Structures are given as structure tokens and as C-alpha cells.
């Protein structure tokens, strides 16, 4: 790699003074207590996820930032490059020299995004079938991708010198999708602390406003940092009005608890004043149950959940951001993740990682286009659907929990995910096969009369995306459907649609005039 130009201190904007937050915090408290929500868990438990989110099912997540310049390891390069003994540390010294002479900040001039085309990105996401888009507004590295007034370290003033976050949001809205924002600012309290343990630029007072507190993980953040975290979130809400606000894990730290309640009440009340419905995504136990939407990272649930939830995962197993040598999932795996999540009352947020020049890698484009092609044919089983009595059948074991996508199951055509839909024309049941049957016959055991699950008759059976009549037979063992010979292999499997007979209603007896 050619030697990159380090940052020029003479080109830096002036530091921003954020020492006195009292007036702005008071304003936040005023809105947070103005109703209909109050900053208490009892009040926040009255939250209801919006219908557009429950019906939308699928969104695109973006990890983009300065870390895409070194493009090595993962999006955590800003941390691991300062951790002695790691592969990233050794790579950094060998490639760029000692940390005191070339630190993470010195990648910023090369983060140019000169080929960034927000409308092209938005149209790609729309073709993929996404209903909402959630770009990272600020990652753990402390470099804001939006135009912040609380720091000079932003894409608006350095690197691209443009409000790329705002431009993408506008393009997403022009494409009639919902705009979200992801904040990972909380982790910045400790994220660069490896550089404080040896002679690196993290120790240089000239860069303290970028590298942050760089404190130990064991130390709870102080009030000044927590106020800054709160007001950066509020700034994103007020300036960009995202309808989804995603948080990573460290807000679960006990020190954040009162600030989380304050922020949630502010966000919900502000949205109510604008006539909008919004979503907060959280992990683990950061929020009280029912006060926001639970998110599970790179994971799966074991069964149907009473409340809508979210799974966030990436097209790559290797990294959330662009790195060289990605290990990508394939279209079949991603569609299986989507179908499994939706069958359990979930929503899938799928991440991609643009390059530092502002382009989306070809393979990631291909994967998004592949999902969109499948959804164009089979989206009726996904969008606006609800779980059935059971989510799935099939022989392949699915590992549940977080961070379980290091490898994907090898699904067969006997692995099926179920969804249902109540419509003014009647009730429909969908069976999404996770692979194409070699003999061209879909065999659905849970729809067999002997299974005791489908207690209503079937009026009609079809295969989504096909106008051909299909042969089908229901026995005690299964519903067998002969797929049309023209059913294409789009990645993912075909979807069988059943139009159910109406509920039988017994005649009423007049007991009064007997």
C-alpha cells in the first residue's frame, strides 16, 4: 500500500467547546416530561412499535467510516490497531509506521468518498426490497458521519467534507423508504484506551478531543461524557428526524440508565409532536421490556416472540465494514435468515460496508440485488405477514442466540418457515422452502391433516410468482404440492401459498322463543 498522507494540523477546524451543557439538557428534560411519555420505565412501557415497522420486515444497515481506509481486520480497527499483540497492531506498524507518527486520525485525509452517489445507493436498497435504511451516524471511533455541532471531527468538516449522512437520508426519503440512524458513541468512552498504554498519538493532548476519554472499561462514564452522549443523540434526532434509532451494547452500562429513560421520552415525545411513529433498537437488558424493540446481533430466536423484535446481521461473516478478503454469505443463506426471522415475529436489518471512495462493493451489490429478486417474486410471504402457530419444520438444527452465524446450516427442501396473513378476501398461509426440492415436489408435514395444526380446510394452493395451476394433495401425513416446471431458482426456495376455507360458524339457536 502506498504511504498515506498524515493529517495536517493546520487544516483542522477549531475545537468545539462543549463544557457547559446545562441549557440544552434542561431543554431535553422539558420535552421529555411534556407527555405523552415520561422518563420512567412504567411510562415508557406504554410504547407500541409502529405498523410500518412490523409490516416492513427488512431494512439495510450501513457501517461506513474512517475504518474503511485501512480496510483490515474489522470495523474495530481503531481499537485493535492500538492493542499490542494483535494482528492489527502488527499490520499497522509494518504498513504505516509507529503509532505516535501515524495514528488512526491520520487515515481521515484518505477517507474521501469521492464516488459517493446517494441516489444510486438508495435505488439499490429499494431494489433489494428494503423498507428502511439505517446508516451509522457515529461509530465507536468517534468520527461523526453527520454534520455535528459538538465536534470538529466529522465527515462534514474533514475527509469527504460533506454531510454524507444527511445526503443519504434525503435520497432514502426521496425513494419512499424510512430513514434511521445508528449511534455507537457510548463505546467511545473506552474504545481507544489501548493507545494510552504505550507511546502513541492517543496520549498527545492535541488529539484528546478525537480519541476521547480512552478510559478503562471498568470505570463508569462520568456525567460530562453521559451528557455529551445524550446531546449527540438529541442532535441527530432534531436535525435528521430518523424514525429508527439503533444502539449497540454498551448503553447497558448502569451509568446510562437515567439518560436512556430521558432520551427515550424525548424521542417518543418529539416524534409524537411531529405526527411520526418511531423505533428504538436495544440489546440485552439496556431497556425495560416493552419500552423499545429488542435486537439480537448475528443471531436467531428459538421460537415465536410475543412482541416484534429485530435481528441485525451482515452480508459478511468477517466484518461489518469493508475489509479486504471478506468471507461473504450467499443469497440462499441471507434469504433463509430473513424467512426464519420473519416466521418468529422478527424484522431483519442487513448490513453492508461501503468502501472509502464511496462505492458499494460489487459482491455486496449482487447480494442485495439477489434478495430483491427473490422478494419481488415471494414478498407476499414476508411483507405484512404474521407468525403462524409454529414458525418452522424440518430436520436441520438451527443454533439460537447471539453471534451464531459463523457458519450457516445446510438447509434442505424439508426445512420450511411459515407465515400467515389475514386479509379482507380471506386468510392465507405461506410455507417458504429454504431450498428447492430435487424432485419438484414441496412436502409440508405441518399442513397434513394428521398433524392437528391446520384445522381448517384448504380452498386453493398456488406457488408465488407463478400463474400456473398446481397439482396438490393433502393427506394425513402432509400437503404435497407439485411445483410448476417454470419455477426459477432465484436463490432461496419457492413459497407455497394456501387460501384457507372460512371458519365454520355453527347456526345460532333462538332460546328465547323455544
C-alpha positions in Angstrom: 0.0 0.0 0.0 1.4 3.5 -0.9 2.2 5.7 2.1 -0.9 7.7 3.0 -0.6 11.4 3.8 -1.0 12.1 7.6 -3.4 14.7 8.9 -2.2 18.3 8.6 -2.8 20.1 11.9 -3.0 23.4 10.0 -6.1 22.1 8.1 -8.0 21.3 11.2 -11.1 23.3 12.2 -11.2 24.9 15.6 -12.1 22.8 18.6 -15.7 22.9 19.8 -16.3 23.9 23.4 -18.9 21.5 24.9 -18.1 22.2 28.6 -21.5 23.7 29.5 -24.5 21.6 28.6 -26.9 22.9 31.2 -29.2 24.8 29.0 -29.5 22.1 26.4 -30.0 19.4 29.0 -32.8 21.5 30.5 -34.5 21.8 27.1 -34.3 18.0 26.7 -35.9 17.4 30.1 -38.7 19.9 29.3 -39.7 17.9 26.2 -39.1 14.5 27.9 -41.6 15.4 30.6 -44.2 17.2 28.4 -46.0 13.9 27.5 -47.5 11.7 26.4 -44.4 9.9 27.7 -42.5 10.5 30.9 -38.8 9.4 31.5 -39.9 6.4 33.7 -39.9 2.8 32.7 -43.6 2.5 33.7 -44.5 5.2 31.3 -42.2 4.0 28.5 -43.7 0.5 28.7 -46.7 2.1 27.0 -44.8 2.3 23.8 -46.2 0.4 20.8 -44.0 -0.4 17.7 -45.4 1.2 14.6 -47.2 -0.8 12.0 -44.9 0.3 9.2 -42.0 -1.3 11.1 -43.9 -4.5 11.9 -45.0 -4.9 8.2 -41.8 -3.7 6.6 -39.7 -6.7 7.8 -36.5 -5.8 6.0 -34.0 -2.9 6.2 -30.4 -2.1 5.2 -27.8 -1.2 7.8 -24.6 0.6 6.8 -21.2 0.5 8.5 -19.1 3.2 6.8 -16.4 5.4 8.1 -12.7 6.0 8.5 -12.1 2.4 9.3 -12.8 1.6 5.6 -9.5 3.2 4.7 -7.1 0.6 6.3 -9.8 -2.0 5.4 -8.1 -4.5 7.6 -9.5 -6.9 10.2 -12.8 -5.4 11.1 -14.6 -2.1 11.8 -12.9 -2.3 15.2 -9.6 -1.4 13.6 -9.5 1.9 15.5 -9.3 -0.2 18.7 -7.4 -3.2 17.7 -4.6 -1.2 16.0 -3.7 0.1 19.5 -3.8 -3.3 21.2 -0.3 -4.7 21.4 0.0 -8.3 20.3 -3.0 -8.2 17.9 -2.7 -8.9 14.1 -4.0 -5.3 13.5 -1.2 -3.8 15.7 1.5 -5.6 13.8 -0.1 -4.8 10.5 -0.3 -1.1 11.3 3.3 -0.8 12.3 4.5 -2.7 9.3 2.3 -0.8 6.9 2.1 2.7 8.3 4.9 3.0 10.8 4.9 3.8 14.6 1.6 4.8 16.2 3.0 8.0 17.5 3.8 9.2 13.9 0.8 7.7 12.1 -2.3 7.1 14.2 -5.9 6.4 13.5 -6.6 10.1 12.9 -4.2 10.1 10.0 -6.5 7.9 7.9 -9.0 10.7 7.8 -7.5 12.6 4.8 -7.8 9.4 2.7 -11.4 8.9 3.6 -12.6 10.9 0.6 -15.8 9.2 -0.6 -15.3 10.9 -4.0 -17.6 8.5 -5.8 -20.4 8.7 -3.3 -23.8 8.8 -5.1 -26.6 8.8 -2.5 -29.4 8.3 -5.1 -27.7 5.3 -6.6 -27.3 3.8 -3.1 -31.0 4.5 -2.3 -32.2 2.9 -5.5 -30.1 -0.2 -4.9 -31.6 -0.5 -1.4 -35.1 -0.1 -2.9 -34.4 -2.8 -5.5 -33.2 -5.0 -2.6 -36.7 -4.7 -1.1 -35.6 -2.7 1.9 -38.3 -0.7 3.7 -35.9 1.3 5.9 -32.3 2.3 5.9 -30.1 2.7 9.0 -26.7 4.3 8.4 -24.2 4.5 11.2 -24.2 8.2 12.3 -21.2 7.7 14.6 -19.2 4.5 15.3 -17.0 3.7 18.3 -14.1 5.6 16.7 -15.7 9.0 17.5 -15.8 10.2 13.9 -19.3 11.6 13.1 -20.7 10.8 9.6 -23.2 13.6 10.1 -22.8 17.4 10.5 -22.4 17.7 14.2 -22.1 20.9 16.1 -20.5 19.2 19.1 -17.2 18.1 17.4 -14.9 19.2 14.7 -14.2 15.5 13.9 -16.9 14.9 11.3 -17.4 14.0 7.7 -18.9 17.4 7.1 -15.6 19.1 8.1 -12.9 16.5 7.4 -12.4 13.7 4.9 -15.3 14.0 2.5 -16.0 17.5 3.8 -19.7 16.8 3.2 -22.7 15.8 5.2 -22.9 12.3 3.7 -25.2 11.0 6.4 -27.7 13.8 5.6 -27.4 13.4 1.9 -28.1 9.7 2.1 -31.1 10.3 4.3 -32.6 12.7 1.8 -32.1 10.2 -1.0 -33.7 7.4 1.0 -36.7 9.6 1.7 -37.0 10.5 -2.0 -37.2 6.8 -2.7 -40.1 6.5 -0.1 -38.1 4.4 2.4 -37.8 5.2 6.1 -34.6 6.8 7.4 -32.9 5.5 10.6 -29.7 6.3 12.5 -27.3 4.2 14.4 -25.3 5.6 17.3 -22.3 3.8 18.8 -21.0 6.8 20.7 -21.4 5.2 24.1 -18.4 2.8 23.4 -16.1 5.7 22.7 -15.6 6.1 26.5 -13.1 3.3 26.4 -12.6 2.4 22.7 -9.1 3.9 22.1 -7.7 3.0 25.5 -5.1 0.6 24.1 -3.2 3.6 22.8 -2.9 5.1 26.3 -0.7 2.2 27.4 2.3 2.9 25.2 3.8 5.8 23.2 1.1 6.6 20.7 -0.8 9.6 19.4 -3.7 8.8 21.7 -1.5 10.2 24.5 -1.0 13.5 22.7 -3.2 16.3 24.2 -3.5 17.8 20.7 -5.9 14.9 19.8 -7.8 14.4 23.1 -11.0 15.8 21.6 -10.9 13.0 19.0 -9.6 10.0 20.8 -12.0 10.7 23.6 -11.6 9.7 27.3 -9.8 6.5 26.3 -10.7 5.3 29.8 -10.7 1.7 31.2 -13.8 -0.3 30.5 -14.2 -0.9 34.3 -14.7 2.8 35.0 -18.2 4.1 34.7 -18.5 7.1 32.4 -18.8 10.4 34.2 -21.6 13.0 33.9 -19.9 15.1 31.3 -19.5 12.2 28.9 -23.0 11.0 29.5 -24.4 14.5 28.8 -22.4 14.6 25.6 -23.7 11.2 24.6 -27.3 12.3 25.3 -27.0 15.6 23.4 -25.3 13.9 20.4 -28.3 11.6 20.2 -30.7 14.5 20.5 -28.7 16.4 17.8 -29.3 13.5 15.4 -33.0 13.3 16.3 -33.6 17.1 15.9 -31.5 17.6 12.8 -32.3 14.5 10.8 -35.5 13.2 12.3 -34.7 9.4 12.0 -37.6 7.1 12.6 -35.3 4.3 13.8 -32.6 4.8 16.5 -30.3 1.9 16.9 -27.9 1.4 19.8 -25.0 -1.0 20.3 -24.5 -2.9 23.5 -22.6 -0.6 26.0 -25.6 1.5 26.8 -26.4 -1.4 29.1 -23.8 0.0 31.5 -25.7 1.1 34.6 -24.5 4.7 34.4 -26.5 5.2 31.2 -29.9 4.1 32.8 -31.3 7.5 33.7 -30.1 9.0 30.4 -31.7 6.2 28.4 -35.1 7.0 30.0 -34.6 10.7 29.4 -33.6 10.1 25.8 -36.4 7.7 25.0 -39.1 10.0 26.5 -37.6 12.9 24.5 -37.5 10.8 21.2 -41.0 9.5 21.6 -42.5 12.8 22.6 -40.7 14.7 19.8 -42.0 12.2 17.3 -45.5 12.5 18.7 -45.3 16.3 18.2 -44.3 15.7 14.6 -47.0 13.1 14.0 -44.5 10.3 13.4 -44.0 6.8 14.9 -40.5 5.7 15.8 -38.5 2.8 16.9 -35.6 2.4 19.3 -33.5 -0.8 18.9 -31.6 -2.1 22.0 -29.6 -5.1 23.0 -29.6 -7.3 26.1 -31.2 -5.6 29.1 -30.5 -2.0 28.3 -34.2 -1.0 28.1 -37.1 -2.3 30.1 -39.2 -4.9 28.3 -41.9 -3.3 26.2 -40.3 0.2 26.2 -38.4 -0.3 22.9 -37.7 -3.0 20.3 -35.3 -5.8 21.3 -32.4 -6.5 18.9 -30.2 -9.6 18.7 -26.9 -9.4 16.9 -26.0 -12.0 14.3 -28.4 -14.3 15.9 -31.7 -16.2 15.9 -34.6 -16.8 18.2 -35.8 -20.3 19.1 -39.5 -19.6 18.6 -42.2 -17.1 18.0 -41.9 -13.9 20.2 -45.0 -12.1 21.5 -43.6 -8.7 20.6 -41.9 -7.7 17.3 -38.1 -7.9 17.6 -35.1 -7.4 15.3 -32.1 -9.4 14.1 -29.2 -7.4 12.8 -26.6 -9.2 10.7 -24.2 -8.6 7.9 -23.7 -9.9 4.4 -20.2 -10.8 5.6 -19.1 -13.1 8.4 -15.8 -11.3 8.6 -16.6 -7.7 9.3 -19.4 -5.1 9.4 -17.3 -2.6 7.4 -15.4 -3.0 4.1 -12.2 -5.0 4.5 -10.1 -6.9 2.0 -10.8 -10.6 1.9 -14.4 -10.7 3.1 -16.0 -14.1 3.8 -19.4 -13.4 2.3 -22.6 -15.3 2.9 -24.6 -16.3 -0.2 -28.0 -15.3 -1.3 -29.6 -18.5 -0.1 -28.2 -18.0 3.4 -29.4 -14.4 3.6 -32.9 -15.3 2.4 -33.1 -18.2 4.9 -32.1 -15.7 7.7 -34.9 -13.4 6.5 -37.5 -16.1 6.4 -36.6 -17.5 9.7 -36.6 -14.1 11.4 -40.0 -13.2 10.0 -41.5 -16.5 10.9 -40.8 -15.7 14.6 -42.3 -12.2 14.5 -38.9 -10.6 13.7 -37.5 -7.9 11.4 -34.2 -8.3 9.7 -31.7 -5.4 9.5 -29.0 -6.5 7.0 -25.6 -4.7 6.9 -23.3 -3.8 4.1 -20.0 -1.9 4.2 -19.2 0.7 1.5 -15.6 1.5 0.5 -13.7 4.6 1.5 -14.1 6.0 -2.1 -17.9 6.0 -1.7 -18.6 2.9 -3.8 -20.5 -0.2 -2.7 -18.5 -3.4 -3.4 -19.7 -5.4 -6.4 -20.4 -8.6 -4.4 -22.5 -6.7 -1.9 -24.5 -5.1 -4.7 -25.0 -8.6 -6.2 -26.2 -10.0 -2.8 -28.7 -7.1 -2.3 -30.0 -7.5 -5.9 -30.4 -11.2 -5.3 -32.5 -10.7 -2.2 -34.6 -8.1 -4.1 -35.2 -10.5 -7.0 -36.4 -13.2 -4.6 -38.6 -10.7 -2.7 -40.1 -9.4 -6.0 -41.5 -12.9 -6.5 -42.1 -14.0 -3.0 -42.5 -10.9 -0.9 -46.2 -11.6 -0.2 -45.0 -14.2 2.3 -42.8 -11.7 4.1 -44.2 -8.1 4.0 -47.1 -7.5 6.3 -47.2 -11.2 7.3 -47.6 -12.5 10.9 -46.4 -15.7 12.5 -48.4 -18.9 12.3 -49.0 -21.4 15.1 -45.4 -22.7 14.7 -42.6 -21.0 12.9 -40.9 -23.9 11.2 -40.5 -27.5 10.4 -37.6 -29.6 9.1 -34.6 -31.7 10.1 -31.9 -29.1 10.1 -31.0 -27.8 13.6 -30.8 -24.0 14.0 -28.4 -22.6 16.6 -30.2 -19.9 18.5 -28.7 -16.9 20.4 -26.4 -14.1 19.5 -23.3 -14.3 17.3 -24.3 -17.7 15.8 -23.7 -17.0 12.1 -20.0 -18.1 12.0 -21.4 -20.8 9.7 -24.8 -21.4 8.2 -26.9 -24.6 8.3 -27.1 -26.6 5.1 -30.8 -26.4 4.7 -32.9 -28.9 2.6 -36.3 -28.5 0.9 -37.7 -30.2 4.1 -36.7 -27.1 6.1 -39.7 -24.7 5.9 -40.7 -21.4 7.5 -44.3 -20.4 8.0 -46.1 -17.1 7.9 -49.8 -16.1 7.7 -51.9 -13.2 6.5 -55.4 -12.1 7.4 -57.0 -10.2 4.5 -60.4 -8.8 3.6 -60.6 -11.6 1.0 -59.8 -14.3 3.5 -57.0 -16.0 5.4 -53.7 -17.2 3.8 -50.9 -19.4 4.9 -47.4 -19.4 3.4 -44.7 -22.1 3.5 -41.3 -20.8 2.5 -39.0 -23.7 1.5 -35.4 -23.0 2.3 -34.1 -25.0 -0.7 -35.6 -26.3 -4.0 -36.8 -29.9 -3.8 -34.9 -32.0 -6.3 -38.0 -33.9 -7.4 -40.0 -30.8 -7.8 -42.5 -31.6 -5.0 -42.9 -29.5 -1.9 -43.9 -31.7 1.0 -45.2 -29.8 4.0 -45.8 -32.1 7.0 -47.3 -29.4 9.3 -50.2 -28.9 6.8 -51.1 -32.6 6.9 -54.5 -33.4 8.4 -52.9 -35.7 10.9 -50.6 -33.0 12.4 -53.5 -31.3 14.1 -52.2 -27.8 13.4 -54.2 -26.8 10.3 -57.7 -27.3 11.5 -59.3 -25.5 8.5 -59.7 -26.8 5.0 -57.7 -25.5 2.0 -59.6 -23.9 -0.8 -56.7 -23.3 -3.2 -53.0 -23.8 -3.4 -50.6 -21.8 -5.6 -46.9 -21.1 -5.8 -45.9 -17.4 -5.5 -44.7 -15.8 -8.7 -46.4 -18.3 -10.9 -49.7 -18.1 -12.7 -49.8 -21.9 -13.5 -52.2 -24.2 -11.8 -50.5 -26.6 -9.5 -51.4 -30.2 -8.5 -51.7 -30.7 -4.8 -52.9 -33.4 -2.4 -53.4 -33.3 1.3 -53.1 -36.4 3.3 -52.8 -37.1 7.0 -49.0 -37.0 6.6 -48.5 -33.8 4.5 -49.6 -31.4 1.9 -47.8 -32.3 -1.3 -47.5 -29.6 -4.0 -46.1 -30.2 -7.4 -44.1 -27.1 -8.3 -44.5 -25.6 -11.8 -41.7 -26.6 -14.1 -41.1 -23.0 -14.8 -40.3 -22.1 -11.1 -36.9 -20.4 -11.3 -34.1 -21.0 -8.8 -33.6 -17.4 -7.6 -31.6 -18.2 -4.6 -33.7 -19.2 -1.6 -36.6 -21.5 -2.2 -40.1 -21.4 -3.5 -43.1 -20.3 -1.5 -46.4 -22.3 -1.3 -49.5 -20.2 -0.7 -52.6 -21.8 0.8 -56.0 -20.0 0.6 -57.9 -21.3 3.6 -61.6 -22.2 3.9 -63.6 -19.8 6.2 -64.0 -20.7 9.8 -67.1 -22.8 10.2 -69.7 -21.0 12.3 -72.4 -23.1 13.9 -76.0 -21.8 13.4 -77.5 -19.8 16.3 -80.4 -21.2 18.3 -83.2 -19.0 19.4 -83.5 -19.9 23.1 -86.0 -17.1 23.9 -88.8 -18.3 21.7 -88.5 -22.0 22.0 
